[in-house]
Amino acid sequence: MTNSATHGMMAASGSGAGSESIGSSPPRNVLLLISDLEFGGAQRQVVELANQMDPRRYRIHVCSLAEYVPLAERLRDREGRFHLVRKAHKFDFTVVPKLVRLLYRLKIDILHAYLFDAEFFGRIAGRIAGVKAIIGSERNTDYATQRRHRWSFALTRWCPHLIIANSGAGAAFNQKTFGLPAHKYRVVHNGVDTERFQPRDPGRVRRELGLAEHHRVVGMFGSFKAQKNHPLLLRAARAVVERFPDVRFLMVGDELYQGMSGSVTYKQEIMALVQELGLAEYCIFAGNREDVENWFPVCDLTVLPSLTEGTPNVALESMACGVPVVATDVSDNRLVIPDGVVGFVVPSGDASALSARICELLGDEALRSRMSQEARQLAVDQFSGPSLAAKTAAVYDEALGQTNSDVVPSANLQPFPRSMP
């Protein structure tokens, strides 16, 4: 069900944002609207898309509804194209007129919203301002939706022209949950900056962490929220330690902004579990890192034990750095992380299978080396930042109904299948 739509969308990258023949039309103005710019997956994709989109085609602006914007520092040419419309509280409807004024002032043609608050307020503001194309997003799958989310999206379901999901599974979930027609969905997997994330000498960071040459390192990169499922890795770690006592588990990430999604309590539970399992001496908690590209190469492999995902940024970043990935079989992980080629995919919740695959990679240097090369190549070929921009630009072209012969024709874009489970 999902693969045909996904491959169809991936095939649309041939003459998108990187096209040399742009034509005489002036660039269209796009606003990427997001709830905040903290250290999250959707936030990193907003910055990546803004940095990679060809400005001759689309002039990208970015707007956050929260003042917490550490990732804004990575936005190229930030001055003049980064905007803040502060949302004071959960139901702050004064955001709508502020957004309307911003949309008018920037002469926005396309409003592309990410995450619930931004999408809800953006839908309303976009319609009031008469924006030509309003595009929603789905960044995850199989999550519990709050009643207010369902009601809010039901009231505004007529607003978006298209929904871009970063996985086929996410598109199916969103369509089932919110009831939009299937033809409104497009699948564009995430992209990674393969110049920033690439194989590099890990010596400095290893010394900073006090790691000896003999230490093997298993990395997990993810915020402290239940979706990321740290307990599965910790339970698998107990068996790994018995076979490889020189292993260290590097945890990069921290609580969410303002403790969202119960992340403070969740972190406390994880720390308690580390003590209960006797893993304290084997775990390194590094917190959030702005230079995360220097931390992947420290690892012999990374683990993604998530309960749910969209397209996991950390898997793409790990692969781009030439580090194999062991992930749970959720969402489109099996497509993004070909099993046995760039890493392994294991059943969700199976700590025994996870520990077995970790041990297999730790114990086989030749296998790690082969998967490292394959992982880097796959990231460059199919999941680069320019590829993300080209595929997204093709959706923008379709949304605006452009017929310029120099852009990807809408016939090359495969809508999400009408028949879905």
C-alpha positions, -999 to +999 in steps of 0.1 A: +000+000+000+026+026+010+055+016-012+039+025-045+031+060-033+065+064-017+085+053-047+063+074-070+070+105-049+107+097-047+109+095-085+097+131-088+131+145-079+146+146-114+141+182-123+128+200-092+145+226-070+179+220-085+169+226-121+192+250-140+165+261-164+142+280-141+123+301-166+114+338-164+088+337-137+098+355-104+101+332-073+070+325-053+070+333-016+066+304+009+061+306+047+071+275+067+051+279+099+060+258+129+052+257+166+088+262+177+124+256+165+136+233+193+158+202+188+131+181+171+127+162+139+101+185+122+121+215+132+153+202+117+134+195+084+120+230+083+156+244+085+169+219+060+141+226+035+146+264+039+184+261+034+182+238+004+153+252-017+164+270-048+156+307-042+151+313-079+121+290-076+107+296-041+117+323-016+114+306+018+104+324+050+103+306+084+080+316+113+079+301+148+050+305+173+073+301+203+104+321+214+124+289+219+143+287+186+178+272+190+177+257+156+171+292+140+209+296+143+213+270+115+190+289+091+211+305+063+204+342+056+183+343+088+180+381+087+149+391+069+134+357+065+130+344+101+099+357+119+084+352+153+046+354+161+045+346+198+016+324+210+010+333+246-011+303+256-027+272+242-059+290+229-043+323+220-064+333+189-047+366+187-021+346+167-045+345+137-046+383+129-009+385+135-003+357+110-027+373+086-007+406+087+025+387+082+011+368+052+000+400+036+033+418+043+054+390+028+030+384-001+029+347+007+018+324-021+022+291-001+017+285+036+032+252+046+025+244+083+042+219+106+028+206+140-006+210+155-007+246+168+009+260+137-013+240+113-045+249+131-039+287+133-022+286+099-052+271+082-075+298+095-050+327+088-042+313+054-078+313+043-085+348+056-054+361+039-064+344+006-031+324+003-031+306-030-020+272-015-022+259+021-003+228+028-005+207+059+020+181+073+020+147+089+053+139+107+044+108+126+020+078+127-001+057+151+000+083+179-029+091+203-048+122+192-064+145+217-100+154+214-093+191+208-070+182+180-096+161+162-122+188+167-099+216+156-089+197+124-125+187+117-136+224+118-108+233+094-106+202+072-117+222+042-087+246+045-056+227+033-051+221-004-026+193+001-010+174+030+027+164+028+034+133+049+070+122+055+060+085+053+034+065+035+023+051+069+018+086+082-003+096+052-026+065+058-028+073+095-037+110+090-063+102+064-079+076+086-078+099+117-089+132+102-110+120+072-095+141+044-098+126+009-069+104-001-061+124-032-049+153-010-019+134+003+017+134-011+046+115+004+080+132+007+105+115+029+128+136+050+162+148+038+196+152+054+224+176+048+250+151+036+278+177+037+272+185+074+266+149+082+294+128+068+321+104+080+347+122+101+374+116+127+357+109+161+389+113+181+381+147+197+347+137+209+359+103+221+386+120+242+360+145+255+339+115+266+368+097+282+365+067+258+394+044+254+403+029+220+389-005+230+354+009+239+326+001+215+299+027+213+262+022+206+244+055+201+208+065+206+198+100+194+164+111+206+145+134+229+131+121+262+096+112+252+077+079+254+076+075+216+113+071+214+111+040+237+145+042+256+134+012+278+136-012+249+172-003+242+181-004+279+166-039+283+185-050+252+216-034+266+217-057+296+223-087+272+248-068+251+269-058+281+272-095+291+288-103+258+307-070+252+316-056+286+336-028+269+305-014+253+292+021+261+257+034+253+257+071+242+224+089+247+221+122+229+190+142+236+171+157+265+137+168+278+114+187+254+108+224+256+087+233+287+085+196+296+060+188+268+046+153+263+055+144+299+092+144+291+104+154+326+087+124+342+097+101+314+134+111+318+132+104+355+117+070+348+146+063+323+172+072+349+156+050+374+156+021+349+193+026+342+200+021+379+176-008+382+193-027+354+228-019+367+237+000+335+249+033+351+286+027+343+278+018+307+256+048+298+267+083+288+240+109+288+252+138+266+220+160+265+211+181+235+240+189+212+241+216+186+271+199+169+254+165+167+271+158+134+303+153+154+287+127+177+274+102+152+309+092+140+318+082+176+293+053+173+299+019+159+262+018+153+230+036+163+197+023+176+162+036+169+139+016+192+108+039+186+072+029+191+061+052+162+079+073+136+075+093+104+108+093+086+134+093+114+159+121+109+184+104+132+184+073+110+192+094+079+218+115+098+235+083+111+235+068+076+249+099+061+278+097+087+284+061+076+270+046+108+247+015+105+213+017+121+193-009+140+156+002+141+122-012+150+098-022+122+075+008+124+062+033+098+084+033+067+116+022+085+119-009+064+119+012+033+143+039+046+166+014+063+169-016+040+173-046+063+207-063+060+220-035+037+225-004+058+216-019+091+188-041+106+151-038+112+137-057+142+102-064+155+088-036+176+091-044+213+115-074+208+144-067+231+160-101+223+160-095+186+174-060+192+202-072+214+211-100+189+214-075+160+235-051+181+258-079+191+260-091+155+272-057+143+296-051+173+312-085+167+317-082+129+339-054+118+337-064+081+299-063+082+300-029+099+323-016+072+302-028+044+270-014+059+288+019+066+295+024+029+261+014+018+244+036+044+264+067+033+257+060-004+219+056+002+217+088+021+235+107-006+215+091-035+180+092-021+177+112+011+198+144+006+187+179+014+185+188-024+164+158-030+140+169-002+138+204-017+132+191-052+104+168-042+088+194-020+091+220-048+073+196-071+044+195-046+044+233-044+043+234-083+013+211-083-005+230-055-001+263-075-012+246-107+019+257-125+024+245-161+059+259-167+077+233-189+109+238-168+094+224-136+083+189-127+048+183-143+021+173-119+016+141-138+048+128-123+035+132-088+017+101-075-012+109-052-017+087-022-036+055-031-074+059-028-077+024-013-060+022+020-063-002+049 
